[in-house]
Amino acid sequence: MNSQLEELEEAVLLVDLPAKGLVRGDVGSVVHVYGDHAAYEVEFMTKDGNTIAVETLEAAQVRAMMPRDLWHVRELSEAA
């Protein structure tokens, strides 16, 4: 199920990253692909363009958006 991602593609987070205020299902943009798609640099932003986090994630921690995925919105907590 985990297809290779390319730069500028949307990536779905598969794990919680509580230190960054990110949860499974959050969507970010791939800004860099490492090696043979072993890891990705993913930027997570709010709708108004504020970067929340830029994280280096292993391929197993993210996946590509799928055609039947449902977008979901959640408000970022003040602590994040």
PyMOL Python script that loads the backbone (N, CA, C, O; Angstrom):
from pymol import cmd

cmd.read_pdbstr("""\
ATOM      1  N   MET A   1       0.818  -1.193   0.000  1.00  0.00           N
ATOM      2  CA  MET A   1       0.000   0.000   0.000  1.00  0.00           C
ATOM      3  C   MET A   1       0.861   1.256   0.000  1.00  0.00           C
ATOM      4  O   MET A   1       0.430   2.286  -0.519  1.00  0.00           O
ATOM      5  N   ASN A   2       2.052   1.205   0.560  1.00  0.00           N
ATOM      6  CA  ASN A   2       2.897   2.392   0.653  1.00  0.00           C
ATOM      7  C   ASN A   2       3.641   2.606  -0.661  1.00  0.00           C
ATOM      8  O   ASN A   2       4.721   2.055  -0.873  1.00  0.00           O
ATOM      9  N   SER A   3       3.045   3.418  -1.544  1.00  0.00           N
ATOM     10  CA  SER A   3       3.701   3.690  -2.817  1.00  0.00           C
ATOM     11  C   SER A   3       4.754   4.772  -2.630  1.00  0.00           C
ATOM     12  O   SER A   3       4.726   5.527  -1.658  1.00  0.00           O
ATOM     13  N   GLN A   4       5.669   4.831  -3.566  1.00  0.00           N
ATOM     14  CA  GLN A   4       6.720   5.837  -3.477  1.00  0.00           C
ATOM     15  C   GLN A   4       6.141   7.224  -3.699  1.00  0.00           C
ATOM     16  O   GLN A   4       5.286   7.432  -4.559  1.00  0.00           O
ATOM     17  N   LEU A   5       6.621   8.153  -2.913  1.00  0.00           N
ATOM     18  CA  LEU A   5       6.201   9.545  -3.024  1.00  0.00           C
ATOM     19  C   LEU A   5       7.241  10.329  -3.809  1.00  0.00           C
ATOM     20  O   LEU A   5       8.417   9.967  -3.831  1.00  0.00           O
ATOM     21  N   GLU A   6       6.806  11.388  -4.444  1.00  0.00           N
ATOM     22  CA  GLU A   6       7.689  12.277  -5.169  1.00  0.00           C
ATOM     23  C   GLU A   6       7.590  13.675  -4.558  1.00  0.00           C
ATOM     24  O   GLU A   6       6.633  13.985  -3.848  1.00  0.00           O
ATOM     25  N   GLU A   7       8.586  14.512  -4.841  1.00  0.00           N
ATOM     26  CA  GLU A   7       8.562  15.880  -4.330  1.00  0.00           C
ATOM     27  C   GLU A   7       7.287  16.577  -4.775  1.00  0.00           C
ATOM     28  O   GLU A   7       6.818  16.405  -5.900  1.00  0.00           O
ATOM     29  N   LEU A   8       6.737  17.373  -3.856  1.00  0.00           N
ATOM     30  CA  LEU A   8       5.526  18.176  -4.021  1.00  0.00           C
ATOM     31  C   LEU A   8       4.235  17.374  -3.933  1.00  0.00           C
ATOM     32  O   LEU A   8       3.153  17.948  -4.048  1.00  0.00           O
ATOM     33  N   GLU A   9       4.321  16.060  -3.733  1.00  0.00           N
ATOM     34  CA  GLU A   9       3.118  15.259  -3.514  1.00  0.00           C
ATOM     35  C   GLU A   9       2.651  15.414  -2.078  1.00  0.00           C
ATOM     36  O   GLU A   9       3.428  15.737  -1.179  1.00  0.00           O
ATOM     37  N   GLU A  10       1.365  15.174  -1.887  1.00  0.00           N
ATOM     38  CA  GLU A  10       0.809  15.158  -0.539  1.00  0.00           C
ATOM     39  C   GLU A  10       1.121  13.816   0.107  1.00  0.00           C
ATOM     40  O   GLU A  10       1.060  12.770  -0.540  1.00  0.00           O
ATOM     41  N   ALA A  11       1.458  13.863   1.394  1.00  0.00           N
ATOM     42  CA  ALA A  11       1.786  12.652   2.142  1.00  0.00           C
ATOM     43  C   ALA A  11       0.907  12.577   3.377  1.00  0.00           C
ATOM     44  O   ALA A  11       0.722  13.572   4.078  1.00  0.00           O
ATOM     45  N   VAL A  12       0.368  11.401   3.642  1.00  0.00           N
ATOM     46  CA  VAL A  12      -0.476  11.174   4.810  1.00  0.00           C
ATOM     47  C   VAL A  12       0.379  10.569   5.919  1.00  0.00           C
ATOM     48  O   VAL A  12       1.050   9.558   5.709  1.00  0.00           O
ATOM     49  N   LEU A  13       0.354  11.179   7.082  1.00  0.00           N
ATOM     50  CA  LEU A  13       1.110  10.694   8.229  1.00  0.00           C
ATOM     51  C   LEU A  13       0.452   9.435   8.792  1.00  0.00           C
ATOM     52  O   LEU A  13      -0.759   9.417   9.015  1.00  0.00           O
ATOM     53  N   LEU A  14       1.236   8.387   9.023  1.00  0.00           N
ATOM     54  CA  LEU A  14       0.722   7.114   9.521  1.00  0.00           C
ATOM     55  C   LEU A  14       0.986   6.894  11.003  1.00  0.00           C
ATOM     56  O   LEU A  14       0.572   5.879  11.563  1.00  0.00           O
ATOM     57  N   VAL A  15       1.668   7.832  11.639  1.00  0.00           N
ATOM     58  CA  VAL A  15       1.990   7.724  13.062  1.00  0.00           C
ATOM     59  C   VAL A  15       1.722   9.069  13.728  1.00  0.00           C
ATOM     60  O   VAL A  15       1.711  10.105  13.063  1.00  0.00           O
ATOM     61  N   ASP A  16       1.509   9.052  15.032  1.00  0.00           N
ATOM     62  CA  ASP A  16       1.405  10.296  15.797  1.00  0.00           C
ATOM     63  C   ASP A  16       2.804  10.837  16.070  1.00  0.00           C
ATOM     64  O   ASP A  16       3.731  10.070  16.332  1.00  0.00           O
ATOM     65  N   LEU A  17       2.954  12.150  16.008  1.00  0.00           N
ATOM     66  CA  LEU A  17       4.188  12.842  16.390  1.00  0.00           C
ATOM     67  C   LEU A  17       3.802  13.894  17.431  1.00  0.00           C
ATOM     68  O   LEU A  17       3.745  15.085  17.124  1.00  0.00           O
ATOM     69  N   PRO A  18       3.536  13.452  18.665  1.00  0.00           N
ATOM     70  CA  PRO A  18       3.001  14.357  19.681  1.00  0.00           C
ATOM     71  C   PRO A  18       3.896  15.557  19.993  1.00  0.00           C
ATOM     72  O   PRO A  18       3.389  16.632  20.312  1.00  0.00           O
ATOM     73  N   ALA A  19       5.189  15.393  19.908  1.00  0.00           N
ATOM     74  CA  ALA A  19       6.087  16.518  20.195  1.00  0.00           C
ATOM     75  C   ALA A  19       5.905  17.653  19.199  1.00  0.00           C
ATOM     76  O   ALA A  19       6.228  18.802  19.500  1.00  0.00           O
ATOM     77  N   LYS A  20       5.392  17.340  18.020  1.00  0.00           N
ATOM     78  CA  LYS A  20       5.175  18.340  16.969  1.00  0.00           C
ATOM     79  C   LYS A  20       3.707  18.731  16.841  1.00  0.00           C
ATOM     80  O   LYS A  20       3.358  19.595  16.037  1.00  0.00           O
ATOM     81  N   GLY A  21       2.838  18.087  17.644  1.00  0.00           N
ATOM     82  CA  GLY A  21       1.407  18.370  17.563  1.00  0.00           C
ATOM     83  C   GLY A  21       0.745  17.736  16.354  1.00  0.00           C
ATOM     84  O   GLY A  21      -0.336  18.162  15.947  1.00  0.00           O
ATOM     85  N   LEU A  22       1.379  16.725  15.773  1.00  0.00           N
ATOM     86  CA  LEU A  22       0.848  16.061  14.591  1.00  0.00           C
ATOM     87  C   LEU A  22       0.281  14.700  14.958  1.00  0.00           C
ATOM     88  O   LEU A  22       0.788  14.010  15.842  1.00  0.00           O
ATOM     89  N   VAL A  23      -0.794  14.329  14.251  1.00  0.00           N
ATOM     90  CA  VAL A  23      -1.435  13.041  14.515  1.00  0.00           C
ATOM     91  C   VAL A  23      -1.609  12.266  13.216  1.00  0.00           C
ATOM     92  O   VAL A  23      -1.614  12.826  12.120  1.00  0.00           O
ATOM     93  N   ARG A  24      -1.751  10.969  13.383  1.00  0.00           N
ATOM     94  CA  ARG A  24      -2.006  10.079  12.246  1.00  0.00           C
ATOM     95  C   ARG A  24      -3.136  10.656  11.401  1.00  0.00           C
ATOM     96  O   ARG A  24      -4.174  11.057  11.927  1.00  0.00           O
ATOM     97  N   GLY A  25      -2.926  10.692  10.092  1.00  0.00           N
ATOM     98  CA  GLY A  25      -3.943  11.224   9.191  1.00  0.00           C
ATOM     99  C   GLY A  25      -3.684  12.652   8.746  1.00  0.00           C
ATOM    100  O   GLY A  25      -4.278  13.110   7.770  1.00  0.00           O
ATOM    101  N   ASP A  26      -2.798  13.371   9.451  1.00  0.00           N
ATOM    102  CA  ASP A  26      -2.451  14.724   9.005  1.00  0.00           C
ATOM    103  C   ASP A  26      -1.771  14.638   7.644  1.00  0.00           C
ATOM    104  O   ASP A  26      -1.094  13.657   7.339  1.00  0.00           O
ATOM    105  N   VAL A  27      -1.956  15.660   6.840  1.00  0.00           N
ATOM    106  CA  VAL A  27      -1.424  15.667   5.475  1.00  0.00           C
ATOM    107  C   VAL A  27      -0.368  16.760   5.344  1.00  0.00           C
ATOM    108  O   VAL A  27      -0.579  17.900   5.758  1.00  0.00           O
ATOM    109  N   GLY A  28       0.768  16.393   4.763  1.00  0.00           N
ATOM    110  CA  GLY A  28       1.842  17.343   4.518  1.00  0.00           C
ATOM    111  C   GLY A  28       2.296  17.239   3.076  1.00  0.00           C
ATOM    112  O   GLY A  28       1.780  16.426   2.310  1.00  0.00           O
ATOM    113  N   SER A  29       3.263  18.066   2.711  1.00  0.00           N
ATOM    114  CA  SER A  29       3.814  18.070   1.355  1.00  0.00           C
ATOM    115  C   SER A  29       5.257  17.582   1.379  1.00  0.00           C
ATOM    116  O   SER A  29       6.059  18.027   2.200  1.00  0.00           O
ATOM    117  N   VAL A  30       5.577  16.671   0.480  1.00  0.00           N
ATOM    118  CA  VAL A  30       6.945  16.174   0.370  1.00  0.00           C
ATOM    119  C   VAL A  30       7.812  17.283  -0.230  1.00  0.00           C
ATOM    120  O   VAL A  30       7.539  17.772  -1.326  1.00  0.00           O
ATOM    121  N   VAL A  31       8.855  17.670   0.498  1.00  0.00           N
ATOM    122  CA  VAL A  31       9.755  18.709  -0.006  1.00  0.00           C
ATOM    123  C   VAL A  31      11.112  18.150  -0.411  1.00  0.00           C
ATOM    124  O   VAL A  31      11.906  18.838  -1.053  1.00  0.00           O
ATOM    125  N   HIS A  32      11.380  16.886  -0.029  1.00  0.00           N
ATOM    126  CA  HIS A  32      12.630  16.247  -0.445  1.00  0.00           C
ATOM    127  C   HIS A  32      12.480  14.734  -0.324  1.00  0.00           C
ATOM    128  O   HIS A  32      11.857  14.230   0.610  1.00  0.00           O
ATOM    129  N   VAL A  33      13.059  14.024  -1.281  1.00  0.00           N
ATOM    130  CA  VAL A  33      13.088  12.564  -1.261  1.00  0.00           C
ATOM    131  C   VAL A  33      14.525  12.141  -1.010  1.00  0.00           C
ATOM    132  O   VAL A  33      15.433  12.569  -1.724  1.00  0.00           O
ATOM    133  N   TYR A  34      14.743  11.291   0.013  1.00  0.00           N
ATOM    134  CA  TYR A  34      16.082  10.813   0.351  1.00  0.00           C
ATOM    135  C   TYR A  34      16.349   9.461  -0.272  1.00  0.00           C
ATOM    136  O   TYR A  34      15.496   8.574  -0.269  1.00  0.00           O
ATOM    137  N   GLY A  35      17.562   9.320  -0.812  1.00  0.00           N
ATOM    138  CA  GLY A  35      18.021   8.027  -1.320  1.00  0.00           C
ATOM    139  C   GLY A  35      17.041   7.416  -2.294  1.00  0.00           C
ATOM    140  O   GLY A  35      16.485   8.108  -3.147  1.00  0.00           O
ATOM    141  N   ASP A  36      16.837   6.153  -2.169  1.00  0.00           N
ATOM    142  CA  ASP A  36      15.931   5.410  -3.035  1.00  0.00           C
ATOM    143  C   ASP A  36      14.542   5.352  -2.394  1.00  0.00           C
ATOM    144  O   ASP A  36      13.979   4.273  -2.209  1.00  0.00           O
ATOM    145  N   HIS A  37      14.003   6.515  -2.061  1.00  0.00           N
ATOM    146  CA  HIS A  37      12.689   6.652  -1.432  1.00  0.00           C
ATOM    147  C   HIS A  37      12.644   5.984  -0.059  1.00  0.00           C
ATOM    148  O   HIS A  37      11.592   5.502   0.360  1.00  0.00           O
ATOM    149  N   ALA A  38      13.766   5.952   0.637  1.00  0.00           N
ATOM    150  CA  ALA A  38      13.819   5.363   1.971  1.00  0.00           C
ATOM    151  C   ALA A  38      13.265   6.312   3.026  1.00  0.00           C
ATOM    152  O   ALA A  38      12.792   5.878   4.076  1.00  0.00           O
ATOM    153  N   ALA A  39      13.328   7.616   2.738  1.00  0.00           N
ATOM    154  CA  ALA A  39      12.835   8.614   3.682  1.00  0.00           C
ATOM    155  C   ALA A  39      12.426   9.866   2.913  1.00  0.00           C
ATOM    156  O   ALA A  39      12.824  10.085   1.768  1.00  0.00           O
ATOM    157  N   TYR A  40      11.615  10.679   3.590  1.00  0.00           N
ATOM    158  CA  TYR A  40      11.082  11.892   2.975  1.00  0.00           C
ATOM    159  C   TYR A  40      11.137  13.047   3.965  1.00  0.00           C
ATOM    160  O   TYR A  40      10.936  12.861   5.165  1.00  0.00           O
ATOM    161  N   GLU A  41      11.405  14.217   3.459  1.00  0.00           N
ATOM    162  CA  GLU A  41      11.269  15.444   4.231  1.00  0.00           C
ATOM    163  C   GLU A  41       9.863  15.958   3.923  1.00  0.00           C
ATOM    164  O   GLU A  41       9.534  16.225   2.767  1.00  0.00           O
ATOM    165  N   VAL A  42       9.037  16.095   4.959  1.00  0.00           N
ATOM    166  CA  VAL A  42       7.633  16.465   4.760  1.00  0.00           C
ATOM    167  C   VAL A  42       7.331  17.722   5.570  1.00  0.00           C
ATOM    168  O   VAL A  42       7.643  17.806   6.758  1.00  0.00           O
ATOM    169  N   GLU A  43       6.719  18.691   4.903  1.00  0.00           N
ATOM    170  CA  GLU A  43       6.326  19.947   5.558  1.00  0.00           C
ATOM    171  C   GLU A  43       4.834  19.900   5.858  1.00  0.00           C
ATOM    172  O   GLU A  43       4.016  19.589   4.991  1.00  0.00           O
ATOM    173  N   PHE A  44       4.502  20.214   7.101  1.00  0.00           N
ATOM    174  CA  PHE A  44       3.109  20.273   7.548  1.00  0.00           C
ATOM    175  C   PHE A  44       2.765  21.734   7.808  1.00  0.00           C
ATOM    176  O   PHE A  44       3.473  22.432   8.534  1.00  0.00           O
ATOM    177  N   MET A  45       1.667  22.186   7.205  1.00  0.00           N
ATOM    178  CA  MET A  45       1.300  23.598   7.279  1.00  0.00           C
ATOM    179  C   MET A  45      -0.179  23.750   7.630  1.00  0.00           C
ATOM    180  O   MET A  45      -0.987  22.848   7.408  1.00  0.00           O
ATOM    181  N   THR A  46      -0.507  24.921   8.185  1.00  0.00           N
ATOM    182  CA  THR A  46      -1.903  25.268   8.376  1.00  0.00           C
ATOM    183  C   THR A  46      -2.459  25.801   7.061  1.00  0.00           C
ATOM    184  O   THR A  46      -1.698  26.086   6.136  1.00  0.00           O
ATOM    185  N   LYS A  47      -3.753  25.934   6.972  1.00  0.00           N
ATOM    186  CA  LYS A  47      -4.382  26.426   5.747  1.00  0.00           C
ATOM    187  C   LYS A  47      -3.901  27.815   5.380  1.00  0.00           C
ATOM    188  O   LYS A  47      -3.831  28.152   4.199  1.00  0.00           O
ATOM    189  N   ASP A  48      -3.563  28.640   6.391  1.00  0.00           N
ATOM    190  CA  ASP A  48      -3.120  30.006   6.094  1.00  0.00           C
ATOM    191  C   ASP A  48      -1.624  30.089   5.783  1.00  0.00           C
ATOM    192  O   ASP A  48      -1.074  31.186   5.683  1.00  0.00           O
ATOM    193  N   GLY A  49      -0.961  28.934   5.629  1.00  0.00           N
ATOM    194  CA  GLY A  49       0.417  28.921   5.156  1.00  0.00           C
ATOM    195  C   GLY A  49       1.493  28.937   6.218  1.00  0.00           C
ATOM    196  O   GLY A  49       2.671  29.063   5.887  1.00  0.00           O
ATOM    197  N   ASN A  50       1.133  28.816   7.474  1.00  0.00           N
ATOM    198  CA  ASN A  50       2.136  28.759   8.543  1.00  0.00           C
ATOM    199  C   ASN A  50       2.667  27.341   8.693  1.00  0.00           C
ATOM    200  O   ASN A  50       1.898  26.395   8.867  1.00  0.00           O
ATOM    201  N   THR A  51       3.976  27.200   8.624  1.00  0.00           N
ATOM    202  CA  THR A  51       4.602  25.887   8.786  1.00  0.00           C
ATOM    203  C   THR A  51       4.529  25.464  10.247  1.00  0.00           C
ATOM    204  O   THR A  51       4.929  26.207  11.144  1.00  0.00           O
ATOM    205  N   ILE A  52       4.020  24.278  10.467  1.00  0.00           N
ATOM    206  CA  ILE A  52       3.934  23.700  11.812  1.00  0.00           C
ATOM    207  C   ILE A  52       5.179  22.871  12.099  1.00  0.00           C
ATOM    208  O   ILE A  52       5.740  22.932  13.193  1.00  0.00           O
ATOM    209  N   ALA A  53       5.605  22.096  11.104  1.00  0.00           N
ATOM    210  CA  ALA A  53       6.773  21.230  11.282  1.00  0.00           C
ATOM    211  C   ALA A  53       7.302  20.803   9.919  1.00  0.00           C
ATOM    212  O   ALA A  53       6.553  20.687   8.949  1.00  0.00           O
ATOM    213  N   VAL A  54       8.598  20.574   9.871  1.00  0.00           N
ATOM    214  CA  VAL A  54       9.243  19.933   8.728  1.00  0.00           C
ATOM    215  C   VAL A  54       9.974  18.735   9.318  1.00  0.00           C
ATOM    216  O   VAL A  54      10.914  18.887  10.098  1.00  0.00           O
ATOM    217  N   GLU A  55       9.535  17.559   8.938  1.00  0.00           N
ATOM    218  CA  GLU A  55      10.034  16.335   9.556  1.00  0.00           C
ATOM    219  C   GLU A  55      10.641  15.391   8.532  1.00  0.00           C
ATOM    220  O   GLU A  55      10.128  15.258   7.421  1.00  0.00           O
ATOM    221  N   THR A  56      11.732  14.736   8.906  1.00  0.00           N
ATOM    222  CA  THR A  56      12.292  13.653   8.105  1.00  0.00           C
ATOM    223  C   THR A  56      11.611  12.375   8.570  1.00  0.00           C
ATOM    224  O   THR A  56      11.722  11.986   9.733  1.00  0.00           O
ATOM    225  N   LEU A  57      10.909  11.729   7.652  1.00  0.00           N
ATOM    226  CA  LEU A  57      10.113  10.555   7.991  1.00  0.00           C
ATOM    227  C   LEU A  57      10.527   9.364   7.149  1.00  0.00           C
ATOM    228  O   LEU A  57      10.788   9.496   5.954  1.00  0.00           O
ATOM    229  N   GLU A  58      10.585   8.204   7.776  1.00  0.00           N
ATOM    230  CA  GLU A  58      10.861   6.970   7.051  1.00  0.00           C
ATOM    231  C   GLU A  58       9.669   6.647   6.159  1.00  0.00           C
ATOM    232  O   GLU A  58       8.545   7.065   6.438  1.00  0.00           O
ATOM    233  N   ALA A  59       9.915   5.916   5.106  1.00  0.00           N
ATOM    234  CA  ALA A  59       8.857   5.577   4.158  1.00  0.00           C
ATOM    235  C   ALA A  59       7.670   4.901   4.843  1.00  0.00           C
ATOM    236  O   ALA A  59       6.528   5.104   4.431  1.00  0.00           O
ATOM    237  N   ALA A  60       7.917   4.113   5.867  1.00  0.00           N
ATOM    238  CA  ALA A  60       6.842   3.411   6.574  1.00  0.00           C
ATOM    239  C   ALA A  60       5.982   4.349   7.420  1.00  0.00           C
ATOM    240  O   ALA A  60       4.928   3.937   7.905  1.00  0.00           O
ATOM    241  N   GLN A  61       6.405   5.590   7.607  1.00  0.00           N
ATOM    242  CA  GLN A  61       5.651   6.537   8.435  1.00  0.00           C
ATOM    243  C   GLN A  61       4.689   7.415   7.641  1.00  0.00           C
ATOM    244  O   GLN A  61       3.906   8.162   8.228  1.00  0.00           O
ATOM    245  N   VAL A  62       4.742   7.333   6.313  1.00  0.00           N
ATOM    246  CA  VAL A  62       3.860   8.136   5.467  1.00  0.00           C
ATOM    247  C   VAL A  62       3.389   7.304   4.280  1.00  0.00           C
ATOM    248  O   VAL A  62       3.969   6.269   3.951  1.00  0.00           O
ATOM    249  N   ARG A  63       2.333   7.780   3.654  1.00  0.00           N
ATOM    250  CA  ARG A  63       1.849   7.143   2.430  1.00  0.00           C
ATOM    251  C   ARG A  63       1.284   8.221   1.521  1.00  0.00           C
ATOM    252  O   ARG A  63       1.002   9.340   1.949  1.00  0.00           O
ATOM    253  N   ALA A  64       1.129   7.857   0.266  1.00  0.00           N
ATOM    254  CA  ALA A  64       0.531   8.767  -0.700  1.00  0.00           C
ATOM    255  C   ALA A  64      -0.965   8.897  -0.433  1.00  0.00           C
ATOM    256  O   ALA A  64      -1.586   7.997   0.132  1.00  0.00           O
ATOM    257  N   MET A  65      -1.535  10.024  -0.844  1.00  0.00           N
ATOM    258  CA  MET A  65      -2.986  10.187  -0.809  1.00  0.00           C
ATOM    259  C   MET A  65      -3.586   9.207  -1.809  1.00  0.00           C
ATOM    260  O   MET A  65      -3.015   8.969  -2.874  1.00  0.00           O
ATOM    261  N   MET A  66      -4.715   8.653  -1.470  1.00  0.00           N
ATOM    262  CA  MET A  66      -5.410   7.711  -2.343  1.00  0.00           C
ATOM    263  C   MET A  66      -6.692   8.370  -2.861  1.00  0.00           C
ATOM    264  O   MET A  66      -7.254   9.237  -2.192  1.00  0.00           O
ATOM    265  N   PRO A  67      -7.155   7.967  -4.040  1.00  0.00           N
ATOM    266  CA  PRO A  67      -8.334   8.602  -4.625  1.00  0.00           C
ATOM    267  C   PRO A  67      -9.574   8.585  -3.730  1.00  0.00           C
ATOM    268  O   PRO A  67     -10.402   9.493  -3.805  1.00  0.00           O
ATOM    269  N   ARG A  68      -9.709   7.577  -2.898  1.00  0.00           N
ATOM    270  CA  ARG A  68     -10.897   7.498  -2.045  1.00  0.00           C
ATOM    271  C   ARG A  68     -10.659   8.036  -0.634  1.00  0.00           C
ATOM    272  O   ARG A  68     -11.510   7.875   0.240  1.00  0.00           O
ATOM    273  N   ASP A  69      -9.514   8.670  -0.406  1.00  0.00           N
ATOM    274  CA  ASP A  69      -9.268   9.278   0.907  1.00  0.00           C
ATOM    275  C   ASP A  69     -10.243  10.423   1.132  1.00  0.00           C
ATOM    276  O   ASP A  69     -10.612  11.140   0.202  1.00  0.00           O
ATOM    277  N   LEU A  70     -10.645  10.576   2.362  1.00  0.00           N
ATOM    278  CA  LEU A  70     -11.554  11.645   2.759  1.00  0.00           C
ATOM    279  C   LEU A  70     -10.762  12.696   3.512  1.00  0.00           C
ATOM    280  O   LEU A  70     -10.094  12.383   4.498  1.00  0.00           O
ATOM    281  N   TRP A  71     -10.828  13.940   3.059  1.00  0.00           N
ATOM    282  CA  TRP A  71     -10.160  15.029   3.778  1.00  0.00           C
ATOM    283  C   TRP A  71     -10.888  15.268   5.093  1.00  0.00           C
ATOM    284  O   TRP A  71     -12.106  15.109   5.174  1.00  0.00           O
ATOM    285  N   HIS A  72     -10.144  15.647   6.113  1.00  0.00           N
ATOM    286  CA  HIS A  72     -10.698  15.917   7.421  1.00  0.00           C
ATOM    287  C   HIS A  72      -9.989  17.143   7.997  1.00  0.00           C
ATOM    288  O   HIS A  72      -8.786  17.310   7.801  1.00  0.00           O
ATOM    289  N   VAL A  73     -10.709  17.978   8.688  1.00  0.00           N
ATOM    290  CA  VAL A  73     -10.100  19.186   9.255  1.00  0.00           C
ATOM    291  C   VAL A  73     -10.145  19.107  10.776  1.00  0.00           C
ATOM    292  O   VAL A  73     -11.146  18.697  11.365  1.00  0.00           O
ATOM    293  N   ARG A  74      -9.042  19.507  11.395  1.00  0.00           N
ATOM    294  CA  ARG A  74      -9.005  19.620  12.854  1.00  0.00           C
ATOM    295  C   ARG A  74      -8.261  20.901  13.176  1.00  0.00           C
ATOM    296  O   ARG A  74      -7.358  21.307  12.444  1.00  0.00           O
ATOM    297  N   GLU A  75      -8.640  21.530  14.267  1.00  0.00           N
ATOM    298  CA  GLU A  75      -7.981  22.774  14.673  1.00  0.00           C
ATOM    299  C   GLU A  75      -6.722  22.413  15.458  1.00  0.00           C
ATOM    300  O   GLU A  75      -6.744  21.547  16.333  1.00  0.00           O
ATOM    301  N   LEU A  76      -5.638  23.088  15.132  1.00  0.00           N
ATOM    302  CA  LEU A  76      -4.376  22.862  15.819  1.00  0.00           C
ATOM    303  C   LEU A  76      -4.458  23.428  17.216  1.00  0.00           C
ATOM    304  O   LEU A  76      -4.943  24.543  17.406  1.00  0.00           O
ATOM    305  N   SER A  77      -3.996  22.686  18.188  1.00  0.00           N
ATOM    306  CA  SER A  77      -4.021  23.180  19.559  1.00  0.00           C
ATOM    307  C   SER A  77      -3.028  24.323  19.727  1.00  0.00           C
ATOM    308  O   SER A  77      -2.056  24.415  18.978  1.00  0.00           O
ATOM    309  N   GLU A  78      -3.261  25.179  20.688  1.00  0.00           N
ATOM    310  CA  GLU A  78      -2.386  26.316  20.962  1.00  0.00           C
ATOM    311  C   GLU A  78      -0.982  25.871  21.358  1.00  0.00           C
ATOM    312  O   GLU A  78      -0.013  26.592  21.122  1.00  0.00           O
ATOM    313  N   ALA A  79      -0.869  24.677  21.963  1.00  0.00           N
ATOM    314  CA  ALA A  79       0.433  24.200  22.461  1.00  0.00           C
ATOM    315  C   ALA A  79       1.365  23.798  21.343  1.00  0.00           C
ATOM    316  O   ALA A  79       2.582  23.804  21.527  1.00  0.00           O
ATOM    317  N   ALA A  80       0.828  23.448  20.187  1.00  0.00           N
ATOM    318  CA  ALA A  80       1.671  22.950  19.097  1.00  0.00           C
ATOM    319  C   ALA A  80       2.428  24.057  18.400  1.00  0.00           C
ATOM    320  O   ALA A  80       3.180  23.794  17.461  1.00  0.00           O
TER     321      ALA A  80
END
""", "prot")
cmd.dss("prot")
cmd.show_as("cartoon", "prot")
cmd.util.cbc("prot")
cmd.orient("prot")
